[in-house]
């Protein structure tokens, strides 16, 4: 009853997927890859590693992951992204867990350590980025559009595993810069829908606090130049989110006045 199905969603991940699959060797008894239209070498790499490769139209992050999780055939599901990999210490933790027995009343969380432009970020609010990634198959569901989260019908105990989940998401500064517009727009839309109506003070002060919090309070300065750059980009994201939200509020107000 300790067999694990590792589940991955992909789209043009030839840069990352081999490292991910290699780290699962010996841990996962099955690897399920759900692909949404890769045109690079992703499929060939997955097949070479013995993964089950399934093509499925993109449903959004939560929808795609829920579909992929539904294909798991073993009692336990390990969710991992294509740009992630098990560290050696996390591999050992999982192997010990399989030998000693997985608890049916528990789910298992890992600390995610992100590599930003060749530097491991241990501060800036990015670590430990704890994520639940191992659970009894069929007990979880992904929800959310911006940063999807896994939710459970009941209240299982969360057990933290030793070792990091290595996250290779940002090879260059532009990798993060290209993603920020989508994220801050979605963040602004979610805040607007939740009823947040910030004034101009928030547009100015929120980004400043974000930088001070991440660089000083959370110790981003300890990550050197990479930490400084990252904290500045976090502050820029916050500025754009609140500026976009402020613009949405003004447009809504103008629309209401025009309808009177």
N, C-alpha and C positions, 0 to 999 in steps of 0.2 A: 504493500500500500504506500510505499515511499517513492514511487516513480513520478518523475517530473516532466511535464510538457513545457518547453520554453516557447514563448509566443512573441513574434516580432512582426511589425509592419514596416514596409519598405517602399521607397520610390527613388530610384537612381542613387543607391547607396554603395556603389562599388568601392568607394573610398574607405568605408567604415566596416562593411558587413563581414569581411573575412576575419578581422580582429575580434568582432563580437562572437562569431560562430566558433572560432578557435578557443575562446575562453570558456565556452559551454561544454567542451568535450569532456566526457566523464561525469558531468553534473546532470545534464539533461538527457533523459531517455528518449526524448522526441523533440524535434525542433520544427515548429510550424511557422512558415513565413507567408504573410499575406501581402501581396504586392499590388500597387495601384498604378501600373503602367510604366514600369521602368524601361528605359531605352538604352541603358548602358549594360555593363556586365554583371549586374546584380543577380540575375537568375542563374547564370552559369556558375557563379561562385557558390551560391546556395546549394545547387544540385551537386556540385563537387564535394560539398561537406555533408551530403546525405540528408539535407533538409527537405521537408515536404513543402513544395512551392505552389501557392494558390494565388491566382489572379482575381482581383475583386475591385470593382469601381470605388473610387474614393467617396467616403461617407462623412468626412470630417474625422478629427482625431478620436473622439469618443466612439463614434459609430464604427469606425474601422477597427478599433481595438476590441470593441464588444463582439464584432463579427469574428475576429481572429481568435478571441478567447473561446468562442463557441466551437471551434474546431479541435480544441485540446482533447485528447483521448485518455490521458493519464489522471490519476487522482489529484495531482497538484499542478498548479499553473504558476510558472515563473514568467512574469512580464518584463521584457527588456527591449530597449530601443536599439535601432541599428547602429547608432553612434555611441553606444555604451559597451562596456566590457567588464567582466568580473575580474577584480584584482586577485592576486594569488591568495591573499589572506581570506578574501570572501569565498573563493573556491573551496578552500580548506574548511571554512565554517559550514558551507552547504554540504560538503561530503560527510563531515562529522554528523550533521543533522540527519542526513539520509541513513547513516549507519545506526544512529541512536534512536531514530523514530521521530517523525513529524507529528505534531499535536493537532488533532482534528478540531480543537476548540480555539486555535490560535491562527494568526496571520503573522507574516514575518517582514520586518522592515530593514532597510539598508541605508547607509549614509552615502550620498552621491557626491563625488569629488570631481569638479569640472576643470578641464584644461582650457585656458583662454590664451590663445596666441602662443602656445608652447609653454605656458606657466600654469602650475597647479594653484588654484585659488582656494586658500584655507580660511579666508576672512571675507570682508565685504558683504556679509549676510548671505553668502553663497554656500557656506559649509558650516556645520553638517546639513545638507539638504536631504533630510530623511524622507524616504519614500517606502510605502508598503508595496512589495513586488512579488511576494510568494503567498499563495492562499489555496485552500481547497477548491478544486475545479467546480465551477458553477455557482459559487457563493458571492461573486463580486460583479459589479457593473461600473463602467466608466461614465462620468458625467462632466459637462462643462465644455466650453468652446475655446477659451483662451489657454488656460493651463488645466487640462483635464485631470480629474481626480478619481480615484477608485473608491467606491462606497460599498458597504455591506448591509445586507438585510438585517442582520442581528448586530450584536456588540461583541465580536471576538476580541480576545486579548491580543495586543500587539507585542511581539517579541523582537527585540533589536538584535541583529546579527553582527558579528565582528567582521571587519574588513570593509573596504570601500567599493562602491560601484563607480567605475571610472567613466567619465563623460567627456567625449572628444567632440564637442559641438561647434567650437569656434576656432578655426585655424587662423583666421585673419580678422582684423577689426571690422572689415566690411561685412563679414558673416553676421555679426551682431547688428551692425547698422542697417543692413537690408531687412532684418526681421522686425526692427523696432516700429516702423510705421504701422504695420498690421497690428502689432500688439497694443500700441497706445490708442489706436482707433477703437479696437475692440474693448479695451479697458475703459475708454471714455463712454462708449455706448452702454456698457454694463453699469457704470456709475450713474449715467443719466437715467437709465431704466429703473435704478434703485432709488431715484429721487434726490440725488446729490446735486446741489446748485451752488457751486463755489463762486466767491467774489474774486476780484482781481488780486486781492492779497494772497489768496491761495496759489494763484498762478506764479507769483513771485517767490513766496516763502516756502512752499512745498518742495521745489527743486533744491533750494538752499539747504533745507533740513535733510533731504535725502542724501546729499553729498556729505554733510557733517556726520550724519548717523552712520553711513556706510564706511567712510574713510577714517573717521576718528573713533566713534563709539564702538563700531564693530571691527575696528582694527584693520581696515583696508590698507593702511600705510605699510603694514607688515608684508604685504604682497608685492612691494616694490613698484616699479613703473607700471606693471600690468594692473596692479591694484588701483593706482591713481587713474589710469585710463578708464578702467571699468567703472569706478565710482563716478567719474565725470559723465560717462555714458548713461549710467543709472539716473543721474540728475537730469540729463537731457530728456530721457524717456519720461520722467515725471513732469517736466515742463510741458512737453508736447501733449501728454495725456490731459493735463489740466487746461492747457490752452485750447485744445480741441473740445473738451467738455464745456468750457466757458463759451465758446463759439456756438455750440449746440444749444446752450441755454438762451443765448441772445436771439438766435433764430426762432426758437420756440416762443419766446416772449413777443417778438415782432409778429409772428404768425397769429398769436392770440389777440394782439391789439388790432391786427388787420381784419379779424373776423368780427370785431365788435361793431 
